[in-house]
Amino acid sequence: MTATATVVALLKNNSDQLTNIAATNIHAYSISAADWTDDAPLILVTDIGRSVSLYGNDNVGRELEEIQIQLYYPANYTGDMDIIESALITVLRANKYYCSSNAGHVMTPDTKNILNTLKFKHTK
């Protein structure tokens, strides 16, 4: 299973702990036009990369996976984005995914959504 598939399944299985995020709004790799919504946040999970280390006896002893989570908020979103992102980080941290980057909120020029990108590392 890819790191993206693992994280999407993890988030969907714990969607009751995510603030204002429905399991149906959590996506892997892309968001189809039919799934875009103007009234709720969306999550997009993608792989960044994987590196290996701790070789021994011709075996890999450790893999470091990196994933990216993009949160898309409607342009007129009035909810608390920090609460949503904090809950997401808490769920992932409880499963040993650690946030390594929080890009901050920006307005996308094409869709006019508010976007934040979080990056996580996980040792496998």
ABEGO torsion letter per residue (X at the ends): XBAAAAAAAAAAAAAAABBGBBAAABBBGBBBAAABBAABBBBBBBBAEBBBBGBBGGBBABBBBBBBBBBBBBAABABBAAAAAAAAAAAAAAAGBBBABBAEBBBBAAAGBBBBBBBBBBBX
